[in-house]
Amino acid sequence: MKPIRTRTVRAIAVALVAGSLTLTACSSESGSNNKGKDDAKSQKDAAKQQDPVAYGDAAASNGPAEEVAGAKPGGFISVYMQSDLTHMDPGQIYVSDAGQFSNLIHRGLTNFQEDKDGNLTVVGDIATDSGKSSEGGKTWTFELKDGIKDEDGKAITSADVRHTIERLYSKVIFDGPTFVQSWLSGNDYRKALPDGPYKGKHLPDSVLETPDDKTVVFHFDQPRPDLPQALAMAGYSIVPEKADTKEKYDKAPKSLGPYKIAEHKPGKSMKLVKNDQWDAKTDAVRHQYVDGYNFSSTVGQPSQTKRLIADQGEAKNAIQFTDSVDPAQMSTVIGDADAKKRTIQGYQPYVWQLNFNLDRIKDKKIRDAITYAIPNQSMVQADGGRYGGEVAGGLLAPTLPNFDPTYDPFGKLKKPNGDPEKAKALLKEAGVKEGTKLSYAYSNTPRGQAQMVIIKDALNKIGYDVQAKEIDRASFYEQIGKLKNPYDIYMTGWGQDWPSASTVITPVYDGELVADGASNYSHINDKQVNDLIKKALTQEPEEAAKTWEQAHHRIVEEINPAAPVYYSKQIQLYGSNIGGATYSNESSYININDLYLKQP
C-alpha cells in the first residue's frame, strides 16, 4: 500500500504518512519528560503479522459483516489529511492513502476480512467466495453475488469484471498494480491489448473468460495460488463498463461500496455520503454506521496532532487517515494518558530505503559509500523514535515470514548513525572528487523534508554537493517512476502486498519490470536476480522462501540498488467520540471499516 508506496496488502507499495521538519525526537528513550510507559511496537509484534492469509468459503463471504459491539448509526466523521488523494480510479490505486479510501467506495471480486485479533481471511466481496481453483491452480473461477449494483443502480455483471481487468492493459492506467495482468499475459502485457477494451477488442477466452453474466474465469500458464489476495488489492476494484470515462474516471469514480462522493473540491475537501444502492447483506467486510465522511486535505500533520490532543469541537469526531502523530509532539501524546488511550499502534510492512538510480550511479562503491554514510537512527528519530520505526538491516520487513533480525550487511545495528569514514574511503577508491553534485529528489511532506535535511547533511559531510529537488507529494512516485528521471537518489517506502517476499522482490527488483510507471525505481536488471525470481515463483512456499532469501542477499550485498534505512511503525490519534477504532493489519492504519460515533 504503494504506495508509502503503502503498496500494500497491505497495498499499500508507498506509505505516504508524513514526518516532521523537527529533528528532535520523541520516544521515551530520547530524554524527554515523557512519563508514559514505553509500549512501542516491537519485532515480536510484527511477527504476529507473518501468518499466512486464509481463504474463505461462501459462508465466510456472506454479509452482513459481524456487528461492532456498541456501534450506533448516524453522524459524520471528520478526516484529516495534509494533501489530496493520489488517485480515486481503482486501476491507478497502489498507494496507501488511496487504498484506505478505496474501502469506503470501491469493491472488488475479493477482499480481506480481519478478525478482532488481526487475523486475515480473503473472502468473496462481489464474488460468492474467495475463488475456486482447478488444473492445479492454473484456472480460477469466480461466481458473482446477486444484488451488486453501482451507485446509479446498475447491476454489476461479469462484463464489468472483464472490462475492469482489460482496461488495465491500456495506457490510460499507469500507476496501479500489475500482478494479474502480467500473470495473464506476461511482463510485457500491454502488447496483448494495447488499447485495452476501448476499441472493441478483448482478451481471448483462453485467458479471461465470461461464459455468462455471473461467471468469471481466469486462465494462467502456471499455478497462481495468490490470485485471491492479488484481487483483494484496491487496484483491482470494479469499474463499471458503461461508467468508465477513461482518464476522467480518476476525478469522479462510481461507487459500489457503502459510501459515494457527494462533493469534491480538489486539493481542499471531499464529502462522502451513504450509497443507498449498497446492500449490507452482500458485504462481509464493511459497515455503514455513520452518515458519511468529511475529508479535509489541507490539515498539516502538526495541526492534526494538536487538534486531536486538544479533543475539542469537531476534533472529537475526527481521525487521522494515513498520517501519523507529529514526531515533535510524540512525547506529549505518549505522556498524556487521555491522548494515549486514543491512539492505535502497529508495526507496518514498509521499509524506507534510499533508491539509487542505477542509470546514473553505476559504481557500486559509490552506492555502498552513500549507504554507510546514512545516519539511520537519526532518520528513525525524526519520524517518531521507537514509535516511528527501527533501524533496517535489509530490504524485507519484519512483517514478512522468515524475517531474519540479525541480517545487517552494512553494520547498521552496531553503527546506527553510519560510518562516514568508511564512506569517504570508498568514495576515494571510486575517484569521486570533493564537491561532486548529487541530485536528491524528495516529497514535499514534513517527513520528506525532514529526511532531506538529514540526508543532505550526511552526504555533504562526506564530500558531496547535494542538490535537493522538491516534488509535490501527489505526483512524487509518478515523477521518480519515469525511466528518464533526472535524479540520482530518492527515498521510497515499500510494503508487501500480502505476506510474501514475492510482492516485494518481484515488483521492485525484477529487471523485466523496468519501465515508465513501474515500481523498479532503481532500474536494477540483474540476470541472477531475475532467474531467482522466476525460480521462486514456480516453487512451493517452503522452497520459495529459501530462493527469495538468496535473491534478497544478492540484491542487498552484491548490487545494492537501494540503501535500507528503517522499518516503519504506525501510531495515529483519533477523537474521543470515535468508536470502533483499532489498528488494521491489512491496511496498516486505523481500521476504516468498523468506525462509528459514540454520540452521533
C-alpha positions as CSV (number, residue, x, y, z in Angstrom):
1,M,0.0,0.0,0.0
2,K,2.2,1.6,-2.6
3,P,2.4,3.2,-2.1
4,I,4.4,4.8,1.4
5,R,4.1,3.4,-1.7
6,T,1.5,1.9,1.0
7,R,1.9,-0.8,-1.8
8,T,0.3,-2.6,0.4
9,V,-1.8,-5.6,1.3
10,R,-1.2,-4.2,2.6
11,A,-1.1,-2.1,-0.8
12,I,-0.3,-0.3,0.5
13,A,3.7,0.0,-2.2
14,V,4.5,3.8,-0.5
15,A,3.2,4.8,2.8
16,L,2.5,8.5,2.4
17,V,2.3,9.2,6.1
18,A,4.3,12.2,6.9
19,G,7.3,13.0,9.1
20,S,8.3,16.3,10.6
21,L,10.8,19.1,10.0
22,T,11.6,18.9,13.7
23,L,14.5,16.6,14.1
24,T,14.4,16.4,17.9
25,A,12.8,13.2,18.8
26,C,10.1,12.0,20.9
27,S,10.1,8.5,22.2
28,S,10.8,7.6,25.7
29,E,14.4,6.8,25.1
30,S,15.0,10.3,23.8
31,G,15.5,12.0,27.1
32,S,12.2,13.9,27.0
33,N,10.0,14.5,30.1
34,N,7.8,11.7,28.8
35,K,6.2,9.9,31.8
36,G,4.3,7.4,29.7
37,K,5.1,3.8,29.5
38,D,7.3,2.8,26.6
39,D,5.0,0.4,24.8
40,A,6.2,1.0,21.3
41,K,5.6,-2.0,19.0
42,S,8.5,-4.4,18.5
43,Q,9.6,-7.0,16.0
44,K,7.8,-9.6,18.2
45,D,4.5,-7.7,17.4
46,A,5.5,-7.7,13.7
47,A,5.9,-11.4,13.8
48,K,2.2,-11.8,14.6
49,Q,1.5,-10.3,11.1
50,Q,3.5,-13.0,9.3
51,D,0.8,-15.7,9.5
52,P,-0.5,-16.9,6.1
53,V,-3.8,-15.5,4.9
54,A,-6.7,-17.9,5.0
55,Y,-9.1,-18.3,2.0
56,G,-12.8,-18.1,3.0
57,D,-15.7,-20.1,1.6
58,A,-19.2,-18.9,0.7
59,A,-20.3,-18.9,4.3
60,A,-17.5,-16.6,5.3
61,S,-18.2,-14.4,2.4
62,N,-21.9,-13.8,3.2
63,G,-23.0,-10.5,4.6
64,P,-23.7,-8.6,6.7
65,A,-20.3,-8.1,8.4
66,E,-20.1,-9.0,12.0
67,E,-21.5,-6.2,14.1
68,V,-19.1,-4.0,16.1
69,A,-20.0,-4.1,19.8
70,G,-21.7,-0.8,20.9
71,A,-21.9,0.6,17.4
72,K,-24.5,3.3,16.8
73,P,-25.7,4.8,13.4
74,G,-25.5,8.4,12.4
75,G,-23.3,11.4,12.2
76,F,-20.3,12.4,10.1
77,I,-16.6,11.6,10.8
78,S,-14.1,14.2,10.0
79,V,-11.0,13.0,8.2
80,Y,-7.7,14.9,8.5
81,M,-5.3,14.8,5.6
82,Q,-2.4,17.1,4.6
83,S,-2.9,16.8,0.9
84,D,-5.3,15.3,-1.6
85,L,-5.7,11.7,-2.5
86,T,-3.2,10.5,-5.1
87,H,-5.9,8.7,-7.1
88,M,-9.5,7.6,-7.0
89,D,-9.6,5.5,-10.1
90,P,-9.2,1.9,-8.8
91,G,-6.8,1.0,-11.6
92,Q,-4.4,3.7,-10.5
93,I,-4.5,2.9,-6.8
94,Y,-1.3,1.5,-5.4
95,V,-0.6,4.0,-2.6
96,S,-1.7,3.8,1.0
97,D,-4.0,6.9,1.2
98,A,-6.0,5.9,-1.9
99,G,-6.0,2.3,-0.7
100,Q,-7.6,3.3,2.6
101,F,-10.1,5.5,0.8
102,S,-10.9,2.6,-1.6
103,N,-12.6,0.5,1.1
104,L,-15.2,3.2,1.6
105,I,-16.4,3.4,-2.1
106,H,-14.9,0.6,-4.1
107,R,-15.4,-3.2,-4.2
108,G,-13.6,-6.0,-5.9
109,L,-14.0,-9.7,-6.5
110,T,-12.4,-10.4,-3.2
111,N,-11.5,-8.5,0.0
112,F,-9.6,-9.0,3.3
113,Q,-11.7,-9.8,6.3
114,E,-10.0,-9.1,9.6
115,D,-11.0,-10.5,13.0
116,K,-10.5,-8.9,16.4
117,D,-7.1,-10.5,16.7
118,G,-5.9,-9.1,13.4
119,N,-6.0,-12.4,11.5
120,L,-6.8,-12.1,7.8
121,T,-9.1,-14.1,5.6
122,V,-9.7,-13.5,1.9
123,V,-13.4,-13.6,1.3
124,G,-15.6,-13.0,-1.7
125,D,-16.5,-9.3,-2.0
126,I,-18.7,-9.1,-5.0
127,A,-17.9,-12.8,-5.6
128,T,-19.6,-15.6,-3.7
129,D,-16.3,-16.9,-2.2
130,S,-12.6,-16.4,-2.5
131,G,-12.5,-18.3,-5.8
132,K,-12.3,-21.9,-6.8
133,S,-9.1,-23.2,-8.4
134,S,-8.7,-26.1,-10.8
135,E,-6.0,-27.5,-13.0
136,G,-3.5,-27.3,-10.1
137,G,-4.2,-23.6,-9.6
138,K,-3.8,-22.6,-13.2
139,T,-7.5,-21.8,-13.5
140,W,-9.6,-19.8,-11.1
141,T,-13.4,-19.4,-11.3
142,F,-15.5,-16.7,-9.5
143,E,-19.3,-16.5,-9.4
144,L,-20.8,-13.1,-8.7
145,K,-23.3,-12.4,-5.8
146,D,-26.8,-11.3,-6.5
147,G,-27.7,-7.7,-5.7
148,I,-24.4,-6.0,-6.5
149,K,-25.1,-2.5,-8.0
150,D,-23.2,0.7,-8.6
151,E,-24.4,4.0,-7.1
152,D,-26.7,4.5,-10.1
153,G,-28.5,1.2,-9.5
154,K,-26.9,-0.6,-12.5
155,A,-26.4,-4.3,-11.8
156,I,-22.7,-5.5,-12.0
157,T,-22.1,-8.4,-14.3
158,S,-19.2,-10.5,-15.5
159,A,-18.8,-8.0,-18.4
160,D,-17.9,-5.3,-15.8
161,V,-15.3,-7.5,-14.3
162,R,-13.8,-8.3,-17.7
163,H,-13.8,-4.6,-18.5
164,T,-12.1,-3.8,-15.2
165,I,-9.2,-6.2,-16.0
166,E,-8.9,-5.3,-19.6
167,R,-8.7,-1.5,-19.1
168,L,-5.6,-2.1,-17.0
169,Y,-3.8,-3.0,-20.3
170,S,-4.3,0.5,-21.8
171,K,-2.0,3.4,-21.3
172,V,-4.9,5.2,-19.5
173,I,-3.7,3.2,-16.5
174,F,-0.1,3.7,-15.5
175,D,0.2,3.8,-11.7
176,G,-1.5,0.7,-10.3
177,P,-0.5,-2.9,-9.5
178,T,0.4,-5.2,-12.4
179,F,0.3,-8.7,-10.9
180,V,-2.8,-10.0,-12.5
181,Q,-2.1,-8.5,-16.0
182,S,1.4,-9.9,-16.0
183,W,0.3,-13.3,-14.8
184,L,-2.3,-13.4,-17.6
185,S,-0.2,-12.0,-20.5
186,G,3.4,-11.8,-19.4
187,N,5.5,-8.9,-18.2
188,D,5.1,-7.1,-21.5
189,Y,1.3,-7.5,-21.1
190,R,0.3,-4.2,-22.7
191,K,1.1,-5.7,-26.2
192,A,-1.6,-8.2,-25.7
193,L,-4.3,-5.5,-25.6
194,P,-2.6,-2.1,-26.3
195,D,-5.8,-0.1,-26.3
196,G,-7.5,-2.1,-23.5
197,P,-11.1,-2.7,-24.3
198,Y,-11.7,0.8,-25.6
199,K,-11.7,-0.1,-29.3
200,G,-13.9,-3.2,-29.0
201,K,-11.1,-5.8,-28.6
202,H,-10.9,-8.3,-25.8
203,L,-8.5,-10.8,-24.3
204,P,-9.2,-14.3,-25.7
205,D,-11.4,-16.7,-23.7
206,S,-8.3,-18.8,-23.2
207,V,-7.0,-16.1,-20.9
208,L,-10.1,-14.4,-19.5
209,E,-13.5,-16.0,-19.9
210,T,-17.0,-14.8,-19.0
211,P,-19.3,-17.7,-20.1
212,D,-22.4,-16.0,-18.5
213,D,-23.3,-12.8,-16.6
214,K,-22.4,-14.3,-13.3
215,T,-19.2,-16.2,-14.0
216,V,-15.5,-15.0,-14.5
217,V,-12.7,-17.5,-15.3
218,F,-9.0,-16.7,-15.2
219,H,-6.6,-19.0,-17.1
220,F,-2.9,-18.9,-16.4
221,D,0.1,-20.8,-17.8
222,Q,1.2,-21.8,-14.3
223,P,-0.3,-22.1,-10.9
224,R,-1.3,-18.8,-9.3
225,P,-2.2,-19.6,-5.7
226,D,-2.1,-16.0,-4.6
227,L,-4.7,-14.7,-7.1
228,P,-7.4,-14.2,-4.4
229,Q,-5.0,-12.0,-2.4
230,A,-4.0,-10.0,-5.5
231,L,-7.6,-9.4,-6.5
232,A,-8.3,-8.1,-3.0
233,M,-6.0,-5.2,-3.7
234,A,-7.7,-1.8,-4.3
235,G,-6.2,-1.7,-7.8
236,Y,-8.4,-4.5,-8.9
237,S,-11.7,-3.0,-7.7
238,I,-14.6,-2.9,-10.2
239,V,-15.0,-0.1,-12.8
240,P,-18.5,-0.5,-14.4
241,E,-18.1,-0.7,-18.2
242,K,-20.7,1.9,-19.0
243,A,-19.5,4.3,-16.4
244,D,-15.8,4.3,-17.5
245,T,-14.7,7.8,-18.6
246,K,-11.0,6.8,-19.1
247,E,-8.7,9.5,-17.7
248,K,-11.6,11.4,-16.3
249,Y,-12.7,8.5,-14.1
250,D,-9.9,9.4,-11.7
251,K,-11.8,12.5,-10.8
252,A,-15.3,11.0,-10.4
253,P,-15.5,7.3,-9.9
254,K,-18.7,5.4,-9.4
255,S,-19.2,3.7,-6.0
256,L,-20.1,0.1,-5.3
257,G,-19.3,0.5,-1.6
258,P,-21.2,1.8,1.4
259,Y,-20.3,5.5,0.6
260,K,-20.3,7.6,-2.5
261,I,-18.8,11.0,-3.4
262,A,-21.2,13.8,-2.9
263,E,-18.8,16.7,-3.3
264,H,-15.1,17.0,-4.2
265,K,-13.1,20.2,-4.2
266,P,-9.7,19.0,-5.4
267,G,-6.9,19.9,-3.0
268,K,-9.3,21.1,-0.4
269,S,-12.1,18.8,0.7
270,M,-14.4,16.0,-0.1
271,K,-17.7,14.8,1.3
272,L,-18.9,11.2,1.2
273,V,-22.5,10.2,2.0
274,K,-24.3,6.9,2.2
275,N,-24.6,4.9,-1.1
276,D,-28.3,3.7,-1.0
277,Q,-27.5,1.1,-3.6
278,W,-25.1,-0.8,-1.3
279,D,-26.6,-3.8,0.3
280,A,-25.1,-4.9,3.6
281,K,-26.4,-8.4,3.0
282,T,-23.8,-8.7,0.2
283,D,-20.8,-7.4,2.2
284,A,-18.9,-9.5,4.8
285,V,-16.3,-6.8,5.5
286,R,-17.8,-3.2,5.6
287,H,-20.3,-1.3,7.7
288,Q,-22.3,1.8,7.1
289,Y,-22.7,3.1,10.6
290,V,-22.0,6.8,10.0
291,D,-23.9,9.0,7.6
292,G,-20.7,10.0,5.9
293,Y,-17.2,11.4,6.0
294,N,-15.9,15.0,5.6
295,F,-12.4,15.0,4.3
296,S,-10.2,18.0,4.8
297,S,-7.0,17.8,2.7
298,T,-5.3,20.9,4.0
299,V,-4.6,20.0,7.6
300,G,-0.9,19.5,8.2
301,Q,0.4,16.8,10.4
302,P,1.4,19.1,13.4
303,S,-2.1,20.7,13.2
304,Q,-3.8,17.3,13.1
305,T,-2.0,16.2,16.2
306,K,-2.7,19.4,18.1
307,R,-6.4,19.3,17.3
308,L,-6.7,15.7,18.3
309,I,-4.7,16.1,21.6
310,A,-7.0,19.1,22.5
311,D,-10.1,17.0,21.5
312,Q,-12.4,19.9,21.2
313,G,-15.4,20.5,19.0
314,E,-15.1,18.9,15.5
315,A,-11.9,17.1,16.6
316,K,-13.9,14.8,18.9
317,N,-15.3,13.2,15.7
318,A,-12.1,13.2,13.8
319,I,-9.4,10.7,12.7
320,Q,-6.0,10.8,11.1
321,F,-6.4,8.9,7.8
322,T,-2.9,7.8,6.8
323,D,-0.8,10.5,8.6
324,S,0.7,9.6,12.0
325,V,1.3,11.6,15.2
326,D,3.6,14.5,14.6
327,P,7.1,13.4,15.9
328,A,7.6,16.8,17.6
329,Q,4.5,16.1,19.7
330,M,5.1,12.4,20.3
331,S,6.2,12.9,23.9
332,T,3.1,14.9,24.7
333,V,0.9,12.2,23.3
334,I,2.7,9.3,25.0
335,G,2.9,11.2,28.3
336,D,-0.8,12.2,28.3
337,A,-3.0,9.4,29.5
338,D,-6.1,10.7,27.8
339,A,-4.4,11.3,24.5
340,K,-2.5,8.0,24.5
341,K,-5.7,5.9,25.1
342,R,-7.0,7.5,21.9
343,T,-4.2,6.1,19.7
344,I,-3.8,3.0,17.6
345,Q,-0.4,1.4,17.1
346,G,1.1,-1.3,14.9
347,Y,4.2,-2.4,13.0
348,Q,3.8,-1.5,9.3
349,P,5.1,-3.7,6.4
350,Y,7.1,-0.8,5.0
351,V,10.9,-0.5,4.6
352,W,12.1,3.0,4.0
353,Q,15.0,2.9,1.6
354,L,17.2,5.4,-0.3
355,N,17.0,4.3,-4.0
356,F,19.9,4.7,-6.4
357,N,19.2,5.5,-10.0
358,L,21.5,2.8,-11.4
359,D,21.5,4.6,-14.8
360,R,23.3,7.5,-13.1
361,I,25.1,5.9,-10.2
362,K,26.8,2.9,-11.8
363,D,29.7,2.3,-9.4
364,K,28.7,0.0,-6.5
365,K,31.5,1.5,-4.4
366,I,29.7,4.9,-4.6
367,R,26.3,3.3,-3.7
368,D,28.0,1.5,-0.8
369,A,29.6,4.7,0.4
370,I,26.3,6.5,0.5
371,T,24.7,3.6,2.3
372,Y,27.4,3.6,5.0
373,A,27.1,7.4,5.3
374,I,23.3,7.4,6.1
375,P,22.6,8.1,9.8
376,N,19.7,5.6,10.1
377,Q,19.0,6.2,13.7
378,S,18.6,10.0,13.0
379,M,16.0,9.1,10.4
380,V,14.1,7.0,12.9
381,Q,14.3,9.7,15.5
382,A,12.9,12.3,13.0
383,D,9.9,10.0,12.4
384,G,8.9,9.3,16.0
385,G,11.7,7.4,17.6
386,R,10.7,4.0,18.8
387,Y,7.1,4.7,17.9
388,G,8.0,5.6,14.4
389,G,10.4,2.8,13.4
390,E,13.5,0.7,13.8
391,V,16.9,0.7,12.0
392,A,16.7,-1.6,9.0
393,G,19.4,-4.1,8.0
394,G,17.8,-5.3,4.8
395,L,15.0,-4.6,2.4
396,L,12.5,-7.1,3.7
397,A,10.3,-6.1,6.6
398,P,9.8,-7.9,10.0
399,T,6.2,-8.5,9.0
400,L,7.3,-11.0,6.3
401,P,7.6,-14.7,7.0
402,N,11.2,-15.9,7.7
403,F,12.4,-12.5,8.6
404,D,16.0,-12.6,9.9
405,P,16.5,-9.9,12.6
406,T,20.3,-10.4,12.5
407,Y,20.7,-9.6,8.8
408,D,22.8,-6.5,8.7
409,P,25.4,-6.4,5.9
410,F,26.2,-2.7,6.4
411,G,26.7,-2.9,10.1
412,K,23.8,-0.5,11.0
413,L,22.9,-2.3,14.2
414,K,26.4,-1.6,15.5
415,K,26.7,1.8,14.0
416,P,23.1,3.1,13.7
417,N,24.3,6.6,12.7
418,G,26.5,5.4,9.9
419,D,30.2,5.1,9.2
420,P,31.3,8.3,7.4
421,E,35.0,7.4,7.5
422,K,34.3,4.2,5.6
423,A,32.1,6.1,3.2
424,K,34.9,8.6,2.5
425,A,37.4,5.8,1.9
426,L,35.1,4.1,-0.6
427,L,34.5,7.4,-2.4
428,K,38.2,8.0,-2.7
429,E,38.6,4.5,-4.2
430,A,35.9,5.3,-6.7
431,G,37.7,8.5,-7.7
432,V,34.8,10.8,-6.6
433,K,36.0,14.4,-6.2
434,E,35.2,16.7,-3.4
435,G,32.2,18.9,-4.3
436,T,30.6,16.4,-6.8
437,K,27.0,17.2,-7.4
438,L,24.3,14.7,-6.4
439,S,20.7,15.2,-7.2
440,Y,18.3,14.2,-4.5
441,A,14.5,14.2,-5.1
442,Y,12.2,14.3,-2.1
443,S,8.5,14.6,-1.4
444,N,7.3,17.9,-0.1
445,T,5.7,16.3,3.0
446,P,7.0,17.0,6.5
447,R,8.5,13.5,6.5
448,G,10.1,14.1,3.1
449,Q,11.5,17.4,4.2
450,A,12.9,16.0,7.4
451,Q,14.6,13.2,5.5
452,M,16.0,15.6,3.0
453,V,17.7,17.7,5.8
454,I,19.3,14.6,7.3
455,I,20.4,13.0,4.0
456,K,21.7,16.3,2.6
457,D,23.8,17.0,5.7
458,A,25.2,13.5,5.9
459,L,26.2,13.4,2.3
460,N,27.6,16.9,2.3
461,K,29.9,15.8,5.1
462,I,31.4,13.0,3.0
463,G,32.2,15.5,0.2
464,Y,29.1,15.7,-2.0
465,D,27.3,18.8,-3.1
466,V,23.7,17.6,-2.7
467,Q,21.2,19.3,-4.9
468,A,17.8,18.8,-3.2
469,K,14.8,18.7,-5.6
470,E,11.4,19.1,-4.1
471,I,8.5,17.2,-5.8
472,D,4.8,17.5,-4.9
473,R,3.6,14.6,-2.8
474,A,0.7,13.7,-5.1
475,S,3.0,13.2,-8.1
476,F,6.2,12.0,-6.3
477,Y,6.0,8.4,-7.3
478,E,4.9,9.3,-10.8
479,Q,7.9,11.5,-11.3
480,I,10.5,9.1,-9.9
481,G,8.8,6.3,-11.7
482,K,9.9,7.8,-15.1
483,L,12.9,5.9,-16.6
484,K,14.5,9.1,-17.8
485,N,14.1,11.0,-14.5
486,P,16.9,13.4,-13.7
487,Y,17.6,12.3,-10.1
488,D,20.5,10.3,-8.7
489,I,18.8,9.3,-5.4
490,Y,15.3,9.3,-3.9
491,M,13.6,7.9,-0.8
492,T,10.7,5.5,-1.1
493,G,8.9,3.2,1.3
494,W,7.7,-0.2,0.2
495,G,5.4,-2.7,1.9
496,Q,4.4,-6.2,0.8
497,D,1.0,-6.5,-0.9
498,W,0.4,-9.8,1.1
499,P,2.7,-11.8,3.4
500,S,5.1,-13.0,0.7
501,A,8.5,-11.7,-0.3
502,S,7.3,-12.2,-3.9
503,T,5.3,-9.0,-3.6
504,V,8.4,-7.0,-2.7
505,I,11.2,-8.5,-4.7
506,T,9.2,-9.0,-7.9
507,P,7.7,-5.6,-8.4
508,V,10.7,-3.6,-7.1
509,Y,13.8,-5.6,-8.2
510,D,12.7,-7.6,-11.3
511,G,14.7,-6.4,-14.3
512,E,11.9,-7.4,-16.6
513,L,9.8,-4.7,-15.0
514,V,12.0,-1.7,-15.8
515,A,9.5,0.6,-17.4
516,D,7.9,4.0,-17.1
517,G,5.4,3.9,-14.3
518,A,6.7,0.6,-12.9
519,S,8.0,0.2,-9.3
520,N,11.5,-0.8,-10.2
521,Y,12.7,2.7,-9.1
522,S,16.4,1.9,-9.2
523,H,16.2,0.3,-12.7
524,I,18.0,-2.9,-11.4
525,N,18.3,-5.5,-14.1
526,D,20.4,-8.4,-12.9
527,K,20.2,-11.8,-14.6
528,Q,20.9,-13.7,-11.5
529,V,18.2,-11.9,-9.6
530,N,15.8,-12.3,-12.5
531,D,16.4,-16.0,-12.7
532,L,15.9,-16.4,-8.9
533,I,12.6,-14.6,-9.2
534,K,11.5,-16.9,-12.0
535,K,12.6,-19.9,-9.9
536,A,10.8,-18.8,-6.7
537,L,7.6,-18.1,-8.5
538,T,7.3,-21.8,-9.5
539,Q,8.2,-23.3,-6.1
540,E,6.1,-24.3,-3.2
541,P,6.2,-21.8,-0.3
542,E,8.8,-23.5,1.8
543,E,11.3,-23.9,-1.0
544,A,10.4,-20.5,-2.4
545,A,11.3,-18.8,0.9
546,K,14.9,-20.0,0.5
547,T,15.1,-18.7,-3.0
548,W,13.7,-15.3,-2.1
549,E,16.3,-15.1,0.7
550,Q,19.0,-15.9,-1.8
551,A,17.7,-13.2,-4.1
552,H,17.5,-10.7,-1.2
553,H,21.1,-11.3,-0.3
554,R,22.2,-10.9,-3.9
555,I,20.3,-7.6,-4.2
556,V,21.5,-6.0,-0.9
557,E,25.1,-7.3,-0.8
558,E,26.2,-7.7,-4.4
559,I,24.2,-5.0,-6.2
560,N,22.9,-2.5,-3.6
561,P,20.2,-0.7,-5.7
562,A,18.7,0.8,-2.5
563,A,20.1,1.5,0.9
564,P,17.9,0.1,3.7
565,V,17.1,2.9,6.2
566,Y,14.3,1.9,8.6
567,Y,11.4,-0.4,9.2
568,S,8.2,1.6,9.7
569,K,5.7,1.7,12.6
570,Q,2.4,3.5,12.9
571,I,0.8,5.5,15.7
572,Q,-2.3,7.5,15.0
573,L,-4.7,9.7,17.0
574,Y,-8.5,9.9,16.9
575,G,-11.1,11.9,18.7
576,S,-12.9,10.9,21.9
577,N,-16.3,10.4,20.2
578,I,-14.9,7.9,17.7
579,G,-15.9,4.3,18.4
580,G,-14.6,1.0,16.9
581,A,-11.0,2.3,16.4
582,T,-8.5,-0.5,16.0
583,Y,-5.2,-1.0,14.2
584,S,-5.7,-2.9,10.9
585,N,-3.0,-5.4,10.0
586,E,-4.4,-5.3,6.5
587,S,-4.1,-1.5,5.8
588,S,-1.5,-0.6,8.5
589,Y,-3.7,2.2,9.6
590,I,-6.9,2.8,11.6
591,N,-9.5,0.2,10.5
592,I,-11.8,2.3,8.4
593,N,-14.4,-0.5,8.2
594,D,-15.5,-0.5,11.8
595,L,-15.8,3.1,12.8
596,Y,-18.8,4.8,14.3
597,L,-19.7,7.8,16.5
598,K,-20.4,7.1,20.2
599,Q,-22.7,10.1,20.2
600,P,-24.0,10.7,16.7
